[in-house]
Amino acid sequence: YQLLSLPWTMPPWLDAGLDIRMLRFGSGDKIVSRQGDYQWKIAGCGAVPTLMAASKGQFYVVGIGNDESDLNAIYVRPDSPILKAKGANPRYPDVYGNADTVRGKLILCPEKTSAHYLLSTWLHILGLKDEDVKIQNVLPGPAVDMFSKGFGDAVSIWAPATYTAAQKGYQIAASSPDCGIRLRLDGCLLSEVELGFS
């Protein structure tokens, strides 16, 4: 769901006789759920949708792109009471918030994504569950826009929306590394057929 930065001027797939068209999707979940509409043959996708699709036998994982763990974070406003509590769980000393400052908050977050996994992990670290907060299913870009207009108490997002949140002065309450999460499968390549490479 991100455009690839290609280091060459003439794409090598042209020499191989391949016709490749890049399609953009708002999230990995949309890549997986809309495959039938677009009939894509290979896709780059994040960790959570990749694992869900592979576990259901929908697609094959045919490659791993990169680790984007550091690019997933939960942001709050600088005056948020969540920032007043740090290290409530001693096993996670860099995580902000506690059960009292987070319970009942409205959090903007795309469901079934690495950002949602981060949110659920953060809540667990604080002794809470998803049901203890209100989660609004919003993609990262629109989530930051809504948050900027005063909607919600926190956003759980990934890059490039994290860059925008930081530029607006929002503070990180928790990141994937803070919560002990490594997303080494982000940037996976999915295929509807098993590919054989020699």
N, C-alpha and C positions, 0 to 999 in steps of 0.2 A: 503494500500500500504506500510505498514511497518510491520516488523515482531513483533510479540507480545513477551514480556518478561514474561515467565510463571514461577510462583513461586513454581511449583511442579515438582517432578521428573517423576511421572507416570501420564500422562494426564488423567483427570477424564472422558473424553469422551470415552476412551477405555472401561471403566466399563459399560457405557451406550450403548455400541455396535455401536458407531458412527465411521465412517472412515473419518477423517479430513485430508486434504492435504492443506498446505499453498502455495499460489501462490503470487508472487510479481509483482506489476505493478508500472510504473513510476509516476503515478498520479491518483487521484480519477476519473478524466475524462476518463482515459483509463479503469479503473475498470468498469465504467458504460457502456461505448461504446463497450467493448469487452466481455460483459457477454455472448452473444450468441456463441462466439468462445470457451469459457472455461466452460460454463454451471455451473458457481459457484452458490451456494445456499445461502451463507451469506458472506458479505464482510465488512471490515472496510474502511471507506471513509471520506474524508474531508467535510467541511461544504457546500461549493458552489456546488460541484457535487451532494451531497446528496439532497440539497434543489431543485436543478433543476430536478433531476430524480424523486423525490417524487411529485413535482408539476405537472409533466407530467403523473403521474400515473404509471411510469415504475416500481418502487420498493416501498417497505414499509420501514420506519424507525422503527427498532425494538429495538434500544438501543443507548445510548449516552456514548461515551468513556471518553473524557477529553476536557479540554480547552487549546488549543495550541496557543492562541492569542499572547503570548510573544515570540513565535518562528517564527513569520512572520515579516520580516523587509526588507527595501530597503537600500542597501549598495552602497556607492560610494567610489572612491579612496580618499586618505587623502588630495590630492591637488585639489580636485574638487571645482569649483566655487560655487556649490550648498551648500557647508558647510559654505560659507561666509555670508549667509542669514539665520537667525534663528528667528522664531516667526513672520514671515511676516503676518500671520493670528493670531491676538491676542487671539483667542479662542483656539489655539493650540500652546502654547509657546515653546514646545520642538521639533517642526517639523522644519527641515531644508529645505532651498530652497525658491524661490519665482518664480513668473511667468517668469521673465526675465532669471533666471539662469537655469530653467528647460525646457522651451519651445524649441522644436526641438531636444531634446536629444534622443539618442538611448537607450532604456531600455530593458534588457533581462528579460523575465517574462513568465511563463507558463499561457496560456490563460484559462479562465473559471475555475479559482482556487481561493483559499483564497489569494494567492499572487497577483493575478490580481485584486481582490476586494480591497486589500490594496493599490495597485498602483492607481486605479481609485479614491479611497477616498483621497489619498495624492494629486493627481492632482486637485481634486475638492476643497480641502482646499486652494490650491494655486491659485484658480481661473482659472484652466485649465480643459481640457477634454482629453480623450484618443487620440483624433485626433490631439492634439497639440504637441504630441511627436511621436516618431517612436517606436513601440513595436515589438520586435522580440520574437516569440513564442519558448521558450527554457525551458526545465525542469531545476530545481534548480542546480543539480550537474554539468551538462554540461554548464550551464550559468556561474557558478563560474570559470570553466576551461577556457571558452572563454574570460571572463572578465579579467582573469589573463594574458591572451595573448594580452591584449590591445583592445579587441573588446567591444564596448558599453560604455555608460557613467554611467550606474547604473544597478543593478540587484535587482529584487523583488523576494524574495525566502523564503523558510521555512527550518526548521531543518531537517537533519543535515547539509545542505549546509550553513546555517547561521554560524555554528561553524567554518567551513572551511574559510568562508569569514572573520570572526573576527581574526582567526589565521594568515591570510595573511595581516592583518593590515588595512582592509577596514573599513570604518566608517559608522555608521547608520545615514541615513538622516531622516528616519521615521520608526517607528514600529507600529504594530496594536494598542497597548495601547496609543502611542503618538497621533494617529489619532482618538481615541475614539472608536476603534473597539474591540469587544469581540467576539471570535469565539468559543462559548460554544458547538457548534455542531461538532467540529473537532473530529475525532475518532468515528463517528457514525457507527452503524451496519445497513447494508441494507439487505433486503431479497426480493427475487422475489415473495414470497407468504406471506400472513399475518400470523404471528405466534401467537398462543394463549398460554399464560402462566397462570398457576393456582397456 
